[in-house]
Amino acid sequence: MIYCVVPQELGEEVFRRLEARYRDNPSVTVIWERRGAERRRDHGGGDQRQLRDRRRRRLPGDTEVD
C-alpha cells in the first residue's frame, strides 16, 4: 500500500488531480491532510515532557539478580 499525502497548503485542486490519476491503481491511496494544528500539545504548565529511567534502582548491599 502506498499513501500519497497532500499537504493542505497545496490545496484541493492538487488532491483532486492526484486522486484522479491514481483512481485505477488499488495500491495507491491519496490523502489530503486537513489538520489545522500540531497534534502534540502542551497540556498546561509549559514544562517539557519528563523522561524517566525506568530501570530499578540498585541499593548498596542489594544482591538480588534479575
PDB file of N, H, CA, C and O in Angstrom:
ATOM      1  N   MET A   1       0.851  -1.178   0.000  1.00  0.00           N
ATOM      2  CA  MET A   1       0.000   0.000   0.000  1.00  0.00           C
ATOM      3  C   MET A   1       0.895   1.239   0.000  1.00  0.00           C
ATOM      4  O   MET A   1       1.839   1.334   0.784  1.00  0.00           O
ATOM      5  N   ILE A   2       0.594   2.162  -0.865  1.00  0.00           N
ATOM      6  H   ILE A   2      -0.173   2.085  -1.502  1.00  0.00           H
ATOM      7  CA  ILE A   2       1.327   3.422  -0.961  1.00  0.00           C
ATOM      8  C   ILE A   2       0.361   4.548  -0.600  1.00  0.00           C
ATOM      9  O   ILE A   2      -0.742   4.623  -1.140  1.00  0.00           O
ATOM     10  N   TYR A   3       0.777   5.417   0.309  1.00  0.00           N
ATOM     11  H   TYR A   3       1.673   5.357   0.748  1.00  0.00           H
ATOM     12  CA  TYR A   3      -0.027   6.570   0.693  1.00  0.00           C
ATOM     13  C   TYR A   3       0.619   7.829   0.126  1.00  0.00           C
ATOM     14  O   TYR A   3       1.808   8.069   0.334  1.00  0.00           O
ATOM     15  N   CYS A   4      -0.146   8.611  -0.571  1.00  0.00           N
ATOM     16  H   CYS A   4      -1.113   8.416  -0.740  1.00  0.00           H
ATOM     17  CA  CYS A   4       0.306   9.895  -1.098  1.00  0.00           C
ATOM     18  C   CYS A   4      -0.415  10.975  -0.286  1.00  0.00           C
ATOM     19  O   CYS A   4      -1.611  11.203  -0.465  1.00  0.00           O
ATOM     20  N   VAL A   5       0.319  11.629   0.599  1.00  0.00           N
ATOM     21  H   VAL A   5       1.291  11.445   0.744  1.00  0.00           H
ATOM     22  CA  VAL A   5      -0.274  12.632   1.479  1.00  0.00           C
ATOM     23  C   VAL A   5      -0.050  14.010   0.882  1.00  0.00           C
ATOM     24  O   VAL A   5       1.085  14.425   0.650  1.00  0.00           O
ATOM     25  N   VAL A   6      -1.152  14.715   0.635  1.00  0.00           N
ATOM     26  H   VAL A   6      -2.074  14.378   0.824  1.00  0.00           H
ATOM     27  CA  VAL A   6      -1.107  16.046   0.041  1.00  0.00           C
ATOM     28  C   VAL A   6      -1.262  17.077   1.161  1.00  0.00           C
ATOM     29  O   VAL A   6      -2.300  17.110   1.822  1.00  0.00           O
ATOM     30  N   PRO A   7      -0.246  17.921   1.387  1.00  0.00           N
ATOM     31  CA  PRO A   7      -0.363  18.948   2.427  1.00  0.00           C
ATOM     32  C   PRO A   7      -1.486  19.927   2.100  1.00  0.00           C
ATOM     33  O   PRO A   7      -1.784  20.179   0.933  1.00  0.00           O
ATOM     34  N   GLN A   8      -2.090  20.463   3.120  1.00  0.00           N
ATOM     35  H   GLN A   8      -1.848  20.259   4.069  1.00  0.00           H
ATOM     36  CA  GLN A   8      -3.210  21.389   2.967  1.00  0.00           C
ATOM     37  C   GLN A   8      -2.815  22.610   2.138  1.00  0.00           C
ATOM     38  O   GLN A   8      -3.642  23.164   1.414  1.00  0.00           O
ATOM     39  N   GLU A   9      -1.548  23.030   2.242  1.00  0.00           N
ATOM     40  H   GLU A   9      -0.876  22.580   2.830  1.00  0.00           H
ATOM     41  CA  GLU A   9      -1.092  24.221   1.528  1.00  0.00           C
ATOM     42  C   GLU A   9      -1.172  24.051   0.008  1.00  0.00           C
ATOM     43  O   GLU A   9      -1.332  25.035  -0.714  1.00  0.00           O
ATOM     44  N   LEU A  10      -1.062  22.817  -0.481  1.00  0.00           N
ATOM     45  H   LEU A  10      -0.932  22.018   0.105  1.00  0.00           H
ATOM     46  CA  LEU A  10      -1.130  22.593  -1.925  1.00  0.00           C
ATOM     47  C   LEU A  10      -2.552  22.683  -2.463  1.00  0.00           C
ATOM     48  O   LEU A  10      -2.758  22.881  -3.660  1.00  0.00           O
ATOM     49  N   GLY A  11      -3.513  22.541  -1.591  1.00  0.00           N
ATOM     50  H   GLY A  11      -3.346  22.380  -0.618  1.00  0.00           H
ATOM     51  CA  GLY A  11      -4.889  22.778  -1.975  1.00  0.00           C
ATOM     52  C   GLY A  11      -5.632  21.566  -2.505  1.00  0.00           C
ATOM     53  O   GLY A  11      -5.066  20.511  -2.794  1.00  0.00           O
ATOM     54  N   GLU A  12      -6.926  21.781  -2.615  1.00  0.00           N
ATOM     55  H   GLU A  12      -7.385  22.638  -2.380  1.00  0.00           H
ATOM     56  CA  GLU A  12      -7.830  20.723  -3.034  1.00  0.00           C
ATOM     57  C   GLU A  12      -7.637  20.349  -4.506  1.00  0.00           C
ATOM     58  O   GLU A  12      -7.866  19.202  -4.889  1.00  0.00           O
ATOM     59  N   GLU A  13      -7.221  21.302  -5.322  1.00  0.00           N
ATOM     60  H   GLU A  13      -7.035  22.234  -5.010  1.00  0.00           H
ATOM     61  CA  GLU A  13      -7.034  21.018  -6.750  1.00  0.00           C
ATOM     62  C   GLU A  13      -5.961  19.948  -6.973  1.00  0.00           C
ATOM     63  O   GLU A  13      -6.150  19.033  -7.775  1.00  0.00           O
ATOM     64  N   VAL A  14      -4.854  20.064  -6.271  1.00  0.00           N
ATOM     65  H   VAL A  14      -4.701  20.807  -5.619  1.00  0.00           H
ATOM     66  CA  VAL A  14      -3.786  19.067  -6.396  1.00  0.00           C
ATOM     67  C   VAL A  14      -4.281  17.716  -5.897  1.00  0.00           C
ATOM     68  O   VAL A  14      -3.998  16.683  -6.504  1.00  0.00           O
ATOM     69  N   PHE A  15      -5.012  17.725  -4.802  1.00  0.00           N
ATOM     70  H   PHE A  15      -5.241  18.564  -4.309  1.00  0.00           H
ATOM     71  CA  PHE A  15      -5.569  16.485  -4.262  1.00  0.00           C
ATOM     72  C   PHE A  15      -6.469  15.809  -5.289  1.00  0.00           C
ATOM     73  O   PHE A  15      -6.344  14.608  -5.528  1.00  0.00           O
ATOM     74  N   ARG A  16      -7.374  16.572  -5.898  1.00  0.00           N
ATOM     75  H   ARG A  16      -7.475  17.547  -5.704  1.00  0.00           H
ATOM     76  CA  ARG A  16      -8.311  16.009  -6.888  1.00  0.00           C
ATOM     77  C   ARG A  16      -7.572  15.454  -8.106  1.00  0.00           C
ATOM     78  O   ARG A  16      -7.939  14.399  -8.623  1.00  0.00           O
ATOM     79  N   ARG A  17      -6.539  16.152  -8.566  1.00  0.00           N
ATOM     80  H   ARG A  17      -6.240  17.009  -8.147  1.00  0.00           H
ATOM     81  CA  ARG A  17      -5.776  15.680  -9.724  1.00  0.00           C
ATOM     82  C   ARG A  17      -5.044  14.378  -9.413  1.00  0.00           C
ATOM     83  O   ARG A  17      -5.050  13.457 -10.230  1.00  0.00           O
ATOM     84  N   LEU A  18      -4.411  14.291  -8.239  1.00  0.00           N
ATOM     85  H   LEU A  18      -4.406  15.039  -7.575  1.00  0.00           H
ATOM     86  CA  LEU A  18      -3.715  13.057  -7.860  1.00  0.00           C
ATOM     87  C   LEU A  18      -4.697  11.906  -7.640  1.00  0.00           C
ATOM     88  O   LEU A  18      -4.426  10.760  -7.997  1.00  0.00           O
ATOM     89  N   GLU A  19      -5.834  12.239  -7.049  1.00  0.00           N
ATOM     90  H   GLU A  19      -6.054  13.170  -6.759  1.00  0.00           H
ATOM     91  CA  GLU A  19      -6.859  11.225  -6.815  1.00  0.00           C
ATOM     92  C   GLU A  19      -7.352  10.646  -8.148  1.00  0.00           C
ATOM     93  O   GLU A  19      -7.531   9.434  -8.268  1.00  0.00           O
ATOM     94  N   ALA A  20      -7.568  11.503  -9.141  1.00  0.00           N
ATOM     95  H   ALA A  20      -7.423  12.488  -9.044  1.00  0.00           H
ATOM     96  CA  ALA A  20      -7.999  11.052 -10.463  1.00  0.00           C
ATOM     97  C   ALA A  20      -6.894  10.238 -11.137  1.00  0.00           C
ATOM     98  O   ALA A  20      -7.170   9.236 -11.797  1.00  0.00           O
ATOM     99  N   ARG A  21      -5.657  10.666 -10.973  1.00  0.00           N
ATOM    100  H   ARG A  21      -5.432  11.480 -10.437  1.00  0.00           H
ATOM    101  CA  ARG A  21      -4.514   9.984 -11.610  1.00  0.00           C
ATOM    102  C   ARG A  21      -4.350   8.557 -11.103  1.00  0.00           C
ATOM    103  O   ARG A  21      -4.054   7.653 -11.884  1.00  0.00           O
ATOM    104  N   TYR A  22      -4.539   8.344  -9.795  1.00  0.00           N
ATOM    105  H   TYR A  22      -4.779   9.079  -9.160  1.00  0.00           H
ATOM    106  CA  TYR A  22      -4.328   7.034  -9.195  1.00  0.00           C
ATOM    107  C   TYR A  22      -5.624   6.280  -8.907  1.00  0.00           C
ATOM    108  O   TYR A  22      -5.602   5.292  -8.173  1.00  0.00           O
ATOM    109  N   ARG A  23      -6.724   6.709  -9.452  1.00  0.00           N
ATOM    110  H   ARG A  23      -6.742   7.512 -10.049  1.00  0.00           H
ATOM    111  CA  ARG A  23      -8.024   6.086  -9.210  1.00  0.00           C
ATOM    112  C   ARG A  23      -8.021   4.593  -9.566  1.00  0.00           C
ATOM    113  O   ARG A  23      -8.618   3.789  -8.852  1.00  0.00           O
ATOM    114  N   ASP A  24      -7.356   4.220 -10.662  1.00  0.00           N
ATOM    115  H   ASP A  24      -6.871   4.874 -11.243  1.00  0.00           H
ATOM    116  CA  ASP A  24      -7.358   2.829 -11.128  1.00  0.00           C
ATOM    117  C   ASP A  24      -6.257   1.972 -10.514  1.00  0.00           C
ATOM    118  O   ASP A  24      -6.143   0.791 -10.841  1.00  0.00           O
ATOM    119  N   ASN A  25      -5.453   2.545  -9.637  1.00  0.00           N
ATOM    120  H   ASN A  25      -5.547   3.505  -9.372  1.00  0.00           H
ATOM    121  CA  ASN A  25      -4.366   1.807  -9.004  1.00  0.00           C
ATOM    122  C   ASN A  25      -4.757   1.501  -7.551  1.00  0.00           C
ATOM    123  O   ASN A  25      -4.711   2.395  -6.705  1.00  0.00           O
ATOM    124  N   PRO A  26      -5.137   0.260  -7.252  1.00  0.00           N
ATOM    125  CA  PRO A  26      -5.603  -0.061  -5.893  1.00  0.00           C
ATOM    126  C   PRO A  26      -4.509  -0.024  -4.832  1.00  0.00           C
ATOM    127  O   PRO A  26      -4.812  -0.034  -3.639  1.00  0.00           O
ATOM    128  N   SER A  27      -3.249   0.018  -5.242  1.00  0.00           N
ATOM    129  H   SER A  27      -3.003   0.026  -6.211  1.00  0.00           H
ATOM    130  CA  SER A  27      -2.178   0.034  -4.245  1.00  0.00           C
ATOM    131  C   SER A  27      -1.798   1.453  -3.815  1.00  0.00           C
ATOM    132  O   SER A  27      -0.926   1.623  -2.963  1.00  0.00           O
ATOM    133  N   VAL A  28      -2.445   2.479  -4.397  1.00  0.00           N
ATOM    134  H   VAL A  28      -3.154   2.341  -5.089  1.00  0.00           H
ATOM    135  CA  VAL A  28      -2.152   3.879  -4.049  1.00  0.00           C
ATOM    136  C   VAL A  28      -3.395   4.521  -3.441  1.00  0.00           C
ATOM    137  O   VAL A  28      -4.486   4.461  -4.009  1.00  0.00           O
ATOM    138  N   THR A  29      -3.210   5.131  -2.286  1.00  0.00           N
ATOM    139  H   THR A  29      -2.325   5.180  -1.824  1.00  0.00           H
ATOM    140  CA  THR A  29      -4.283   5.886  -1.626  1.00  0.00           C
ATOM    141  C   THR A  29      -3.821   7.330  -1.476  1.00  0.00           C
ATOM    142  O   THR A  29      -2.756   7.594  -0.916  1.00  0.00           O
ATOM    143  N   VAL A  30      -4.627   8.266  -1.979  1.00  0.00           N
ATOM    144  H   VAL A  30      -5.491   8.052  -2.434  1.00  0.00           H
ATOM    145  CA  VAL A  30      -4.298   9.686  -1.886  1.00  0.00           C
ATOM    146  C   VAL A  30      -5.053  10.261  -0.696  1.00  0.00           C
ATOM    147  O   VAL A  30      -6.266  10.094  -0.573  1.00  0.00           O
ATOM    148  N   ILE A  31      -4.318  10.939   0.177  1.00  0.00           N
ATOM    149  H   ILE A  31      -3.332  11.075   0.078  1.00  0.00           H
ATOM    150  CA  ILE A  31      -4.892  11.501   1.402  1.00  0.00           C
ATOM    151  C   ILE A  31      -4.600  12.988   1.431  1.00  0.00           C
ATOM    152  O   ILE A  31      -3.476  13.414   1.166  1.00  0.00           O
ATOM    153  N   TRP A  32      -5.615  13.777   1.752  1.00  0.00           N
ATOM    154  H   TRP A  32      -6.529  13.431   1.967  1.00  0.00           H
ATOM    155  CA  TRP A  32      -5.445  15.221   1.883  1.00  0.00           C
ATOM    156  C   TRP A  32      -5.357  15.544   3.367  1.00  0.00           C
ATOM    157  O   TRP A  32      -6.319  15.349   4.109  1.00  0.00           O
ATOM    158  N   GLU A  33      -4.209  16.036   3.795  1.00  0.00           N
ATOM    159  H   GLU A  33      -3.427  16.195   3.192  1.00  0.00           H
ATOM    160  CA  GLU A  33      -4.010  16.363   5.207  1.00  0.00           C
ATOM    161  C   GLU A  33      -4.769  17.638   5.531  1.00  0.00           C
ATOM    162  O   GLU A  33      -4.500  18.695   4.959  1.00  0.00           O
ATOM    163  N   ARG A  34      -5.719  17.532   6.452  1.00  0.00           N
ATOM    164  H   ARG A  34      -5.937  16.673   6.916  1.00  0.00           H
ATOM    165  CA  ARG A  34      -6.554  18.691   6.785  1.00  0.00           C
ATOM    166  C   ARG A  34      -6.412  19.133   8.231  1.00  0.00           C
ATOM    167  O   ARG A  34      -7.185  19.964   8.707  1.00  0.00           O
ATOM    168  N   ARG A  35      -5.430  18.584   8.930  1.00  0.00           N
ATOM    169  H   ARG A  35      -4.802  17.909   8.543  1.00  0.00           H
ATOM    170  CA  ARG A  35      -5.242  19.003  10.325  1.00  0.00           C
ATOM    171  C   ARG A  35      -4.847  20.472  10.368  1.00  0.00           C
ATOM    172  O   ARG A  35      -4.049  20.937   9.554  1.00  0.00           O
ATOM    173  N   GLY A  36      -5.405  21.182  11.309  1.00  0.00           N
ATOM    174  H   GLY A  36      -6.053  20.804  11.970  1.00  0.00           H
ATOM    175  CA  GLY A  36      -5.110  22.598  11.422  1.00  0.00           C
ATOM    176  C   GLY A  36      -4.010  22.924  12.404  1.00  0.00           C
ATOM    177  O   GLY A  36      -3.400  23.991  12.325  1.00  0.00           O
ATOM    178  N   ALA A  37      -3.750  22.017  13.330  1.00  0.00           N
ATOM    179  H   ALA A  37      -4.246  21.151  13.395  1.00  0.00           H
ATOM    180  CA  ALA A  37      -2.765  22.301  14.374  1.00  0.00           C
ATOM    181  C   ALA A  37      -1.937  21.057  14.644  1.00  0.00           C
ATOM    182  O   ALA A  37      -2.291  19.948  14.241  1.00  0.00           O
ATOM    183  N   GLU A  38      -0.850  21.265  15.321  1.00  0.00           N
ATOM    184  H   GLU A  38      -0.563  22.166  15.648  1.00  0.00           H
ATOM    185  CA  GLU A  38       0.011  20.158  15.715  1.00  0.00           C
ATOM    186  C   GLU A  38      -0.741  19.276  16.700  1.00  0.00           C
ATOM    187  O   GLU A  38      -1.463  19.775  17.562  1.00  0.00           O
ATOM    188  N   ARG A  39      -0.570  17.958  16.570  1.00  0.00           N
ATOM    189  H   ARG A  39       0.017  17.553  15.870  1.00  0.00           H
ATOM    190  CA  ARG A  39      -1.290  17.028  17.433  1.00  0.00           C
ATOM    191  C   ARG A  39      -0.738  16.998  18.850  1.00  0.00           C
ATOM    192  O   ARG A  39      -1.491  16.819  19.807  1.00  0.00           O
ATOM    193  N   ARG A  40       0.559  17.169  18.989  1.00  0.00           N
ATOM    194  H   ARG A  40       1.170  17.315  18.211  1.00  0.00           H
ATOM    195  CA  ARG A  40       1.145  17.174  20.333  1.00  0.00           C
ATOM    196  C   ARG A  40       0.999  18.571  20.908  1.00  0.00           C
ATOM    197  O   ARG A  40       1.570  19.536  20.401  1.00  0.00           O
ATOM    198  N   ARG A  41       0.246  18.653  21.945  1.00  0.00           N
ATOM    199  H   ARG A  41      -0.217  17.869  22.357  1.00  0.00           H
ATOM    200  CA  ARG A  41       0.000  19.962  22.564  1.00  0.00           C
ATOM    201  C   ARG A  41       0.554  19.985  23.975  1.00  0.00           C
ATOM    202  O   ARG A  41       0.676  18.955  24.638  1.00  0.00           O
ATOM    203  N   ASP A  42       0.879  21.171  24.406  1.00  0.00           N
ATOM    204  H   ASP A  42       0.780  22.007  23.867  1.00  0.00           H
ATOM    205  CA  ASP A  42       1.322  21.353  25.774  1.00  0.00           C
ATOM    206  C   ASP A  42       0.070  21.437  26.642  1.00  0.00           C
ATOM    207  O   ASP A  42      -0.740  22.348  26.471  1.00  0.00           O
ATOM    208  N   HIS A  43      -0.093  20.503  27.563  1.00  0.00           N
ATOM    209  H   HIS A  43       0.566  19.763  27.701  1.00  0.00           H
ATOM    210  CA  HIS A  43      -1.290  20.470  28.399  1.00  0.00           C
ATOM    211  C   HIS A  43      -1.050  21.186  29.724  1.00  0.00           C
ATOM    212  O   HIS A  43      -1.161  20.594  30.798  1.00  0.00           O
ATOM    213  N   GLY A  44      -0.726  22.446  29.627  1.00  0.00           N
ATOM    214  H   GLY A  44      -0.636  22.927  28.755  1.00  0.00           H
ATOM    215  CA  GLY A  44      -0.568  23.260  30.821  1.00  0.00           C
ATOM    216  C   GLY A  44       0.804  23.157  31.446  1.00  0.00           C
ATOM    217  O   GLY A  44       1.503  22.156  31.293  1.00  0.00           O
ATOM    218  N   GLY A  45       1.172  24.192  32.142  1.00  0.00           N
ATOM    219  H   GLY A  45       0.604  25.006  32.267  1.00  0.00           H
ATOM    220  CA  GLY A  45       2.418  24.187  32.875  1.00  0.00           C
ATOM    221  C   GLY A  45       3.629  24.590  32.062  1.00  0.00           C
ATOM    222  O   GLY A  45       4.598  25.109  32.618  1.00  0.00           O
ATOM    223  N   GLY A  46       3.598  24.366  30.777  1.00  0.00           N
ATOM    224  H   GLY A  46       2.812  23.944  30.326  1.00  0.00           H
ATOM    225  CA  GLY A  46       4.712  24.745  29.939  1.00  0.00           C
ATOM    226  C   GLY A  46       5.957  23.903  30.119  1.00  0.00           C
ATOM    227  O   GLY A  46       6.987  24.189  29.509  1.00  0.00           O
ATOM    228  N   ASP A  47       5.884  22.861  30.950  1.00  0.00           N
ATOM    229  H   ASP A  47       5.047  22.629  31.445  1.00  0.00           H
ATOM    230  CA  ASP A  47       7.034  22.004  31.176  1.00  0.00           C
ATOM    231  C   ASP A  47       7.225  21.065  29.996  1.00  0.00           C
ATOM    232  O   ASP A  47       6.269  20.680  29.324  1.00  0.00           O
ATOM    233  N   GLN A  48       8.468  20.710  29.761  1.00  0.00           N
ATOM    234  H   GLN A  48       9.245  21.023  30.307  1.00  0.00           H
ATOM    235  CA  GLN A  48       8.768  19.712  28.748  1.00  0.00           C
ATOM    236  C   GLN A  48       8.362  18.336  29.277  1.00  0.00           C
ATOM    237  O   GLN A  48       8.257  18.127  30.485  1.00  0.00           O
ATOM    238  N   ARG A  49       8.140  17.422  28.366  1.00  0.00           N
ATOM    239  H   ARG A  49       8.225  17.593  27.385  1.00  0.00           H
ATOM    240  CA  ARG A  49       7.807  16.064  28.744  1.00  0.00           C
ATOM    241  C   ARG A  49       8.939  15.491  29.578  1.00  0.00           C
ATOM    242  O   ARG A  49      10.110  15.641  29.229  1.00  0.00           O
ATOM    243  N   GLN A  50       8.599  14.847  30.660  1.00  0.00           N
ATOM    244  H   GLN A  50       7.648  14.726  30.943  1.00  0.00           H
ATOM    245  CA  GLN A  50       9.611  14.328  31.571  1.00  0.00           C
ATOM    246  C   GLN A  50       9.940  12.888  31.199  1.00  0.00           C
ATOM    247  O   GLN A  50       9.054  12.035  31.157  1.00  0.00           O
ATOM    248  N   LEU A  51      11.210  12.620  30.931  1.00  0.00           N
ATOM    249  H   LEU A  51      11.930  13.313  30.966  1.00  0.00           H
ATOM    250  CA  LEU A  51      11.665  11.271  30.653  1.00  0.00           C
ATOM    251  C   LEU A  51      12.285  10.703  31.913  1.00  0.00           C
ATOM    252  O   LEU A  51      13.089  11.356  32.579  1.00  0.00           O
ATOM    253  N   ARG A  52      11.900   9.477  32.228  1.00  0.00           N
ATOM    254  H   ARG A  52      11.248   8.947  31.687  1.00  0.00           H
ATOM    255  CA  ARG A  52      12.422   8.851  33.437  1.00  0.00           C
ATOM    256  C   ARG A  52      13.188   7.586  33.087  1.00  0.00           C
ATOM    257  O   ARG A  52      12.926   6.944  32.070  1.00  0.00           O
ATOM    258  N   ASP A  53      14.121   7.245  33.929  1.00  0.00           N
ATOM    259  H   ASP A  53      14.334   7.767  34.755  1.00  0.00           H
ATOM    260  CA  ASP A  53      14.818   5.980  33.810  1.00  0.00           C
ATOM    261  C   ASP A  53      13.958   4.940  34.517  1.00  0.00           C
ATOM    262  O   ASP A  53      13.759   5.016  35.729  1.00  0.00           O
ATOM    263  N   ARG A  54      13.448   3.972  33.765  1.00  0.00           N
ATOM    264  H   ARG A  54      13.610   3.910  32.780  1.00  0.00           H
ATOM    265  CA  ARG A  54      12.509   3.005  34.334  1.00  0.00           C
ATOM    266  C   ARG A  54      13.196   1.810  34.968  1.00  0.00           C
ATOM    267  O   ARG A  54      12.539   0.940  35.539  1.00  0.00           O
ATOM    268  N   ARG A  55      14.504   1.766  34.869  1.00  0.00           N
ATOM    269  H   ARG A  55      15.038   2.473  34.405  1.00  0.00           H
ATOM    270  CA  ARG A  55      15.205   0.644  35.484  1.00  0.00           C
ATOM    271  C   ARG A  55      15.138   0.758  37.000  1.00  0.00           C
ATOM    272  O   ARG A  55      15.082   1.854  37.558  1.00  0.00           O
ATOM    273  N   ARG A  56      15.146  -0.402  37.653  1.00  0.00           N
ATOM    274  H   ARG A  56      15.192  -1.292  37.200  1.00  0.00           H
ATOM    275  CA  ARG A  56      15.083  -0.434  39.113  1.00  0.00           C
ATOM    276  C   ARG A  56      16.400   0.053  39.690  1.00  0.00           C
ATOM    277  O   ARG A  56      17.475  -0.346  39.242  1.00  0.00           O
ATOM    278  N   ARG A  57      16.305   0.903  40.667  1.00  0.00           N
ATOM    279  H   ARG A  57      15.432   1.227  41.031  1.00  0.00           H
ATOM    280  CA  ARG A  57      17.499   1.454  41.316  1.00  0.00           C
ATOM    281  C   ARG A  57      18.097   0.420  42.261  1.00  0.00           C
ATOM    282  O   ARG A  57      17.394  -0.149  43.096  1.00  0.00           O
ATOM    283  N   ARG A  58      19.378   0.183  42.126  1.00  0.00           N
ATOM    284  H   ARG A  58      19.949   0.645  41.447  1.00  0.00           H
ATOM    285  CA  ARG A  58      20.074  -0.769  42.995  1.00  0.00           C
ATOM    286  C   ARG A  58      20.647  -0.034  44.200  1.00  0.00           C
ATOM    287  O   ARG A  58      21.277   1.016  44.077  1.00  0.00           O
ATOM    288  N   LEU A  59      20.412  -0.606  45.337  1.00  0.00           N
ATOM    289  H   LEU A  59      19.900  -1.458  45.438  1.00  0.00           H
ATOM    290  CA  LEU A  59      20.912  -0.030  46.584  1.00  0.00           C
ATOM    291  C   LEU A  59      22.166  -0.779  47.014  1.00  0.00           C
ATOM    292  O   LEU A  59      22.344  -1.947  46.667  1.00  0.00           O
ATOM    293  N   PRO A  60      23.038  -0.110  47.772  1.00  0.00           N
ATOM    294  CA  PRO A  60      24.231  -0.803  48.282  1.00  0.00           C
ATOM    295  C   PRO A  60      23.823  -2.025  49.082  1.00  0.00           C
ATOM    296  O   PRO A  60      22.926  -1.946  49.922  1.00  0.00           O
ATOM    297  N   GLY A  61      24.479  -3.164  48.829  1.00  0.00           N
ATOM    298  H   GLY A  61      25.208  -3.228  48.147  1.00  0.00           H
ATOM    299  CA  GLY A  61      24.156  -4.399  49.556  1.00  0.00           C
ATOM    300  C   GLY A  61      23.064  -5.205  48.888  1.00  0.00           C
ATOM    301  O   GLY A  61      22.738  -6.293  49.363  1.00  0.00           O
ATOM    302  N   ASP A  62      22.495  -4.720  47.821  1.00  0.00           N
ATOM    303  H   ASP A  62      22.760  -3.836  47.435  1.00  0.00           H
ATOM    304  CA  ASP A  62      21.439  -5.434  47.105  1.00  0.00           C
ATOM    305  C   ASP A  62      22.100  -6.515  46.245  1.00  0.00           C
ATOM    306  O   ASP A  62      22.820  -6.208  45.295  1.00  0.00           O
ATOM    307  N   THR A  63      21.849  -7.779  46.586  1.00  0.00           N
ATOM    308  H   THR A  63      21.264  -8.029  47.357  1.00  0.00           H
ATOM    309  CA  THR A  63      22.496  -8.889  45.889  1.00  0.00           C
ATOM    310  C   THR A  63      21.523  -9.652  44.993  1.00  0.00           C
ATOM    311  O   THR A  63      21.913 -10.639  44.369  1.00  0.00           O
ATOM    312  N   GLU A  64      20.298  -9.228  44.919  1.00  0.00           N
ATOM    313  H   GLU A  64      19.981  -8.427  45.426  1.00  0.00           H
ATOM    314  CA  GLU A  64      19.295  -9.917  44.102  1.00  0.00           C
ATOM    315  C   GLU A  64      19.664  -9.807  42.609  1.00  0.00           C
ATOM    316  O   GLU A  64      20.007  -8.732  42.116  1.00  0.00           O
ATOM    317  N   VAL A  65      19.585 -10.937  41.915  1.00  0.00           N
ATOM    318  H   VAL A  65      19.307 -11.811  42.315  1.00  0.00           H
ATOM    319  CA  VAL A  65      19.891 -10.961  40.493  1.00  0.00           C
ATOM    320  C   VAL A  65      18.589 -11.108  39.721  1.00  0.00           C
ATOM    321  O   VAL A  65      17.749 -11.946  40.046  1.00  0.00           O
ATOM    322  N   ASP A  66      18.434 -10.272  38.685  1.00  0.00           N
ATOM    323  H   ASP A  66      19.117  -9.591  38.421  1.00  0.00           H
ATOM    324  CA  ASP A  66      17.202 -10.351  37.886  1.00  0.00           C
ATOM    325  C   ASP A  66      17.243 -11.465  36.915  1.00  0.00           C
ATOM    326  O   ASP A  66      16.286 -11.668  36.168  1.00  0.00           O
TER     327      ASP A  66
END
